[in-house]
Amino acid sequence: MIVGGLKLKSKLIFIAIILFLAGCTSSKEVDELKLSYEASLNKMESSKESELYDLKLKLMHLTSKYEELKKDYDLLYNEKSDKELTKGQELEFNDIIFDDKTIRIYTDGVTYLKNGIDCIIEVFKNDISIWSKVWEGVEVTEINIYSPLTVVKDRIYIVIASNLNVLDINTGDIIWTVDDVGSSHIAPIVDSNGCIYIIGQYAPYLTAIDSNGELKWQIESEELYGIQNVIIQEELLTLEVFDKFIVVNKDGRIE
């Protein structure tokens, strides 16, 4: 708007000069023309100020509305947090029903240790806790802290912090463990002979352990990266890897 005003002023001055040279006007007429121009310019400035004032009012209204919404959000969030705290300290948990027992695995969402968090398995019977087992200071990374668990013949199989743990469901005693089987997002698979297969998120991608806790073999080939499902057929394992199937025999050889 100011640029347009400057152009208008220049045009008026140019016209005034032409009129003077032609002897067709007087200095009084030029003064009146200048006054008319200044009045128009003031009118434009006044209109601009009015528009700015309207925008300022709208901004104040939106700011006030934002503060109201923020208060409502904070109130609802605090109510949600209070309700969660009254439910206990579980950050997350999964329950599995086995016969007359309920098995729960969860992490302590409040007491964070310097080098990790606590991972807990707890077993209930008739809604009464009969035992619990705690793994302290489990390191938190981008991979799973623990796998889903499997229960077979009163034994709990679960991978925690890349180690396979086998527990007695009745007492919570650890029967045996196997270290460095890799973090897993799939529950341990137990075949009819008691052999356990662990699917790793990273290498080793497939681990086989016998029923006594002895390591049979591990496969670290990148070809098995991304196993999504395992089908056991007699002496063969059929692995679903993304959009293809790979067969591995029970000796650990890729067919």
C-alpha distance (Angstrom), angle and dihedral (degrees) to the residues before:
residue distance angle dihedral
M1 . . .
I2 3.81 . .
V3 3.80 91.9 .
G4 3.78 89.4 52.8
G5 3.83 89.1 51.2
L6 3.80 92.0 52.5
K7 3.79 90.8 50.7
L8 3.82 90.0 50.7
K9 3.79 91.8 49.5
S10 3.80 92.4 50.4
K11 3.79 90.2 49.2
L12 3.80 92.2 50.8
I13 3.79 92.3 49.3
F14 3.81 90.0 49.2
I15 3.82 91.0 51.1
A16 3.80 90.7 47.8
I17 3.81 91.3 53.0
I18 3.81 91.3 50.3
L19 3.80 91.0 49.7
F20 3.82 91.9 50.0
L21 3.77 91.3 50.4
A22 3.78 91.4 48.7
G23 3.80 91.6 48.1
C24 3.81 90.2 -129.0
T25 3.78 99.8 123.5
S26 3.79 143.7 35.4
S27 3.78 134.8 -126.9
K28 3.84 88.9 -107.8
E29 3.78 91.3 59.3
V30 3.78 90.2 48.8
D31 3.83 91.0 51.7
E32 3.79 90.3 51.0
L33 3.78 89.7 50.1
K34 3.81 90.6 51.3
L35 3.81 91.3 49.6
S36 3.80 90.2 50.3
Y37 3.81 90.0 51.5
E38 3.83 92.9 48.7
A39 3.80 90.3 49.7
S40 3.80 90.5 52.6
L41 3.80 90.5 48.2
N42 3.82 92.1 50.6
K43 3.79 89.8 49.2
M44 3.80 90.4 54.0
E45 3.82 91.8 48.5
S46 3.80 90.3 49.9
S47 3.81 90.5 51.4
K48 3.79 90.3 50.1
E49 3.81 91.8 51.4
S50 3.80 89.5 50.3
E51 3.82 91.1 53.4
L52 3.80 91.3 48.7
Y53 3.80 90.5 50.0
D54 3.83 90.9 52.1
L55 3.81 90.5 50.7
K56 3.80 90.1 49.3
L57 3.81 90.7 53.6
K58 3.82 91.2 50.2
L59 3.79 90.8 49.4
M60 3.81 91.3 50.9
H61 3.81 89.6 50.6
L62 3.81 92.8 50.4
T63 3.81 91.4 46.9
S64 3.79 90.6 52.3
K65 3.82 90.9 48.4
Y66 3.80 90.6 49.5
E67 3.82 91.7 52.7
E68 3.81 90.3 51.1
L69 3.80 92.6 50.2
K70 3.81 91.2 46.7
K71 3.81 90.9 53.4
D72 3.83 90.4 50.1
Y73 3.81 91.0 49.2
D74 3.82 93.5 48.5
L75 3.80 90.5 49.0
L76 3.82 93.4 50.9
Y77 3.81 92.3 44.2
N78 3.80 92.6 51.5
E79 3.81 91.0 48.4
K80 3.83 89.9 51.3
S81 3.82 91.6 48.9
D82 3.81 91.9 49.6
K83 3.81 91.0 51.7
E84 3.81 92.0 49.1
L85 3.78 92.2 50.7
T86 3.79 91.8 52.7
K87 3.82 89.5 56.0
G88 3.80 93.1 61.1
Q89 3.75 138.3 -97.8
E90 3.81 101.1 -64.6
L91 3.75 113.6 129.5
E92 3.78 90.5 -170.3
F93 3.81 135.3 -15.2
N94 3.79 143.3 179.0
D95 3.80 124.3 -155.3
I96 3.80 124.8 -150.3
I97 3.79 122.3 -170.6
F98 3.81 115.2 -144.7
D99 3.81 117.5 173.8
D100 3.81 105.1 -54.3
K101 3.81 95.4 -18.3
T102 3.78 135.5 87.1
I103 3.80 117.4 -149.0
R104 3.78 118.5 -157.5
I105 3.79 128.5 -174.2
Y106 3.79 121.7 -171.8
T107 3.79 144.8 144.5
D108 3.77 126.8 -115.8
G109 3.79 103.8 -107.8
V110 3.80 97.0 -170.8
T111 3.80 109.6 42.2
Y112 3.79 103.6 61.5
L113 3.79 111.8 -177.8
K114 3.78 122.6 -147.6
N115 3.79 92.1 -107.1
G116 3.80 100.9 32.9
I117 3.79 145.3 -50.0
D118 3.79 136.2 -70.8
C119 3.80 119.0 -95.7
I120 3.82 115.7 -158.3
I121 3.80 136.3 -168.5
E122 3.79 114.4 -165.7
V123 3.81 128.5 -179.7
F124 3.81 124.1 -154.2
K125 3.79 131.9 -165.2
N126 3.81 118.1 -168.5
D127 3.83 87.6 -8.8
I128 3.82 91.0 -58.1
S129 3.79 120.0 116.5
I130 3.82 110.0 -120.1
W131 3.81 98.2 178.0
S132 3.79 144.1 -13.9
K133 3.77 134.4 -162.0
V134 3.81 124.5 -155.6
W135 3.81 129.3 -157.2
E136 3.79 104.7 -163.3
G137 3.77 126.8 -149.0
V138 3.80 99.3 8.1
E139 3.80 107.7 -177.3
V140 3.79 114.8 -113.7
T141 3.81 114.1 -137.6
E142 3.80 137.6 147.1
I143 3.82 90.3 -82.2
N144 3.81 127.0 75.9
I145 3.80 116.9 -71.7
Y146 3.78 89.8 -151.2
S147 3.78 138.0 1.4
P148 3.79 127.0 -124.7
L149 3.79 108.5 -86.2
T150 3.80 132.0 -116.3
V151 3.82 125.7 -150.3
V152 3.82 120.3 -157.3
K153 3.82 125.2 164.3
D154 3.80 96.3 -18.8
R155 3.79 92.8 -45.6
I156 3.78 125.9 116.8
Y157 3.81 116.3 -148.6
I158 3.80 118.1 -165.6
V159 3.81 139.0 150.8
I160 3.82 113.4 -133.7
A161 3.81 121.5 176.6
S162 3.84 91.0 -10.8
N163 3.83 93.0 -54.1
L164 3.80 125.9 110.6
N165 3.81 112.5 -128.9
V166 3.81 124.6 -167.8
L167 3.83 115.3 -165.7
D168 3.79 136.6 -177.9
I169 3.80 106.2 -112.6
N170 3.82 92.5 -147.8
T171 3.81 99.4 50.7
G172 3.80 107.6 15.8
D173 3.81 90.9 -124.8
I174 3.80 115.0 149.7
I175 3.82 107.6 -119.2
W176 3.79 94.3 -170.1
T177 3.80 142.5 -34.2
V178 3.79 135.5 -147.6
D179 3.79 117.4 -154.4
D180 3.80 130.0 -142.8
V181 3.78 100.3 20.2
G182 3.81 90.3 138.0
S183 3.77 132.1 -109.8
S184 3.81 111.9 -65.0
H185 3.80 136.1 -159.5
I186 3.83 92.5 -171.7
A187 3.81 125.6 72.2
P188 3.84 114.9 -106.5
I189 3.81 111.6 -90.2
V190 3.80 117.4 -133.9
D191 3.81 119.3 -166.0
S192 3.82 128.2 -154.3
N193 3.83 91.4 -88.0
G194 3.79 93.0 53.6
C195 3.81 94.5 -106.0
I196 3.80 112.3 147.7
Y197 3.80 124.5 -143.6
I198 3.82 121.0 -161.6
I199 3.81 121.3 -160.8
G200 3.81 110.6 -150.6
Q201 3.79 125.7 -149.9
Y202 3.79 86.6 -146.6
A203 3.83 131.7 11.3
P204 2.94 125.6 -14.6
Y205 3.79 85.4 53.4
L206 3.80 96.0 -179.9
T207 3.82 127.9 23.5
A208 3.81 128.1 -178.6
I209 3.83 122.1 -158.6
D210 3.79 126.3 179.0
S211 3.81 125.3 -126.7
N212 3.83 91.7 -92.9
G213 3.80 95.0 55.3
E214 3.82 97.1 -100.5
L215 3.79 117.1 142.4
K216 3.82 110.3 -118.1
W217 3.80 102.0 179.5
Q218 3.81 145.9 -37.7
I219 3.80 131.7 -147.2
E220 3.81 119.3 -149.3
S221 3.80 98.3 172.0
E222 3.82 113.1 135.6
E223 3.80 85.7 -135.6
L224 3.82 87.9 80.6
Y225 3.81 95.9 50.2
G226 3.80 110.4 129.4
I227 3.83 102.6 25.6
Q228 3.80 107.8 -179.0
N229 3.79 102.7 174.6
V230 3.82 141.4 7.0
I231 3.80 127.4 -149.1
I232 3.82 116.7 -165.5
Q233 3.80 115.5 -149.1
E234 3.82 116.4 173.0
E235 3.83 104.0 -74.2
L236 3.79 96.8 -4.8
L237 3.79 137.0 77.3
T238 3.80 117.2 -152.4
L239 3.79 110.3 -156.2
E240 3.80 123.0 -160.5
V241 3.81 105.3 -145.6
F242 3.79 111.5 180.0
D243 3.83 104.6 -65.1
K244 3.81 98.8 -10.8
F245 3.80 141.4 60.6
I246 3.81 125.0 -126.0
V247 3.81 124.2 -167.6
V248 3.82 121.1 -143.9
N249 3.80 122.5 -179.0
K250 3.80 120.6 -135.5
D251 3.81 90.2 -102.3
G252 3.80 89.0 67.1
R253 3.82 98.3 -105.2
I254 3.81 120.7 136.0
E255 3.81 108.8 -129.4
